[in-house]
Amino acid sequence: MYYLPYNKSLKAFSRELRNHSTLGEVLLWKQLRAGSMTGYAFNRQKPLGKYIVDFYCKPLRLVIEVNGGYHFEEQQQLKDKERQSILEDLGLYFLRFEDEQVRKDMDVVLRKIETYMHELEGTQQPRIPCQPASKRSWR
């Protein structure tokens, strides 16, 4: 088993993000929620450490991000890359889609997600060893 720190201080902001989702996030959530597409449950706007991810499937340690327009700005791309690297170091896997791609080509997006999830199902070992919670600090 692995440990991902939960930051309670992000709970209110996470709820706010759920109430102000992009159209792509809303459309993808309709497909992912309650395991309707894949048989796996997803969380939306899930706090993980000091970050909030768009969608998270705990059993597969899969993060799905839907990138809106501001993600194309150079500064934001650097932040996204650093954030993803930190979360991957905790053993998470990432898929990223552009908001426009989700809105216009949902079938392709869903096939990519399903294919990647099937690949992850075959992963027997966690990407990182379990560490005691005291060795991980997000404050």
C-alpha positions in Angstrom: 0.0 0.0 0.0 1.1 3.6 -0.6 0.4 6.8 1.2 -0.7 10.1 -0.4 -1.0 13.0 1.9 -4.4 14.8 2.1 -4.3 18.5 2.7 -7.6 19.5 4.4 -6.9 23.2 3.7 -7.6 22.5 0.0 -11.1 21.1 0.6 -13.0 24.4 0.2 -11.0 25.3 -2.9 -11.5 21.9 -4.3 -15.3 22.3 -3.9 -15.1 25.7 -5.6 -13.3 24.2 -8.5 -16.0 21.6 -8.9 -18.6 24.4 -9.1 -16.6 26.2 -11.8 -15.5 23.4 -14.1 -14.7 23.9 -17.8 -17.1 22.4 -20.3 -14.5 19.7 -21.1 -14.3 18.7 -17.4 -18.1 18.6 -17.1 -18.4 16.4 -20.2 -15.6 14.0 -19.1 -17.0 13.8 -15.6 -20.3 12.6 -17.0 -18.4 9.7 -18.6 -16.2 8.9 -15.6 -18.5 9.3 -12.6 -19.6 6.3 -10.6 -17.6 3.9 -12.8 -20.1 4.2 -15.6 -17.4 3.9 -18.3 -14.7 1.8 -16.8 -16.0 0.1 -13.7 -13.7 2.3 -11.6 -14.7 5.2 -9.4 -13.1 8.6 -10.0 -12.9 11.6 -7.7 -13.3 15.0 -9.2 -11.0 18.0 -8.2 -9.2 15.7 -5.7 -6.7 17.2 -3.3 -3.4 15.3 -3.4 -0.6 16.7 -1.3 -0.5 20.4 -2.0 -2.2 20.1 -5.4 -5.7 19.5 -6.7 -6.0 17.2 -9.7 -9.0 17.2 -12.1 -9.8 13.5 -11.9 -8.3 10.7 -9.7 -8.8 7.0 -9.8 -7.3 5.6 -6.6 -7.1 1.9 -7.4 -5.0 2.6 -10.5 -3.3 5.7 -9.1 -4.4 7.5 -12.3 -4.7 11.3 -12.6 -6.5 12.7 -15.6 -6.0 16.4 -16.3 -8.1 18.5 -18.7 -6.0 21.5 -19.8 -7.8 24.8 -20.6 -6.4 27.7 -22.5 -4.1 29.1 -19.7 -2.2 25.8 -19.7 -0.6 26.9 -23.0 1.2 29.8 -21.3 4.9 29.1 -20.8 4.8 29.9 -17.1 1.9 27.6 -16.5 3.5 24.8 -18.5 6.5 24.9 -16.3 4.3 24.7 -13.2 2.3 21.9 -14.7 5.5 20.0 -15.5 6.9 20.4 -12.0 3.6 19.5 -10.3 3.3 16.3 -12.5 6.8 15.3 -11.7 6.2 15.6 -8.0 3.0 13.6 -8.1 4.6 11.0 -10.4 7.4 10.6 -7.8 4.6 9.7 -5.3 3.6 6.8 -7.7 0.9 8.4 -9.7 0.3 8.0 -13.4 -0.9 10.9 -15.7 -3.0 11.4 -18.7 -3.5 14.9 -20.1 -6.0 16.1 -22.6 -6.8 19.6 -24.0 -10.3 20.9 -23.1 -11.1 21.4 -26.8 -10.1 17.8 -27.5 -12.5 16.5 -24.8 -15.3 18.7 -26.1 -14.8 17.8 -29.8 -13.5 14.2 -29.8 -14.8 12.5 -26.7 -14.7 9.0 -28.3 -11.0 9.2 -28.9 -10.4 10.6 -25.4 -12.4 7.7 -23.8 -10.6 5.1 -25.9 -7.2 6.5 -24.7 -8.3 6.5 -21.1 -9.7 2.9 -21.4 -6.5 1.7 -23.1 -4.3 3.2 -20.5 -6.4 1.9 -17.6 -6.1 -1.6 -19.0 -2.4 -1.2 -19.2 -2.3 -0.1 -15.5 -4.5 -3.0 -14.5 -1.6 -5.3 -15.5 0.8 -3.4 -13.3 1.4 -5.6 -10.3 3.9 -3.6 -8.2 3.4 -0.1 -6.9 5.8 2.4 -8.5 7.1 3.5 -5.1 7.7 1.7 -1.8 5.4 2.6 1.1 6.8 5.3 3.4 5.6 6.3 6.8 3.4 9.4 6.8 5.9 11.2 9.0 8.5 11.2 6.2 6.2 13.1 3.9 5.4 16.7 4.6 3.3 19.1 2.5 3.4 22.1 4.7 
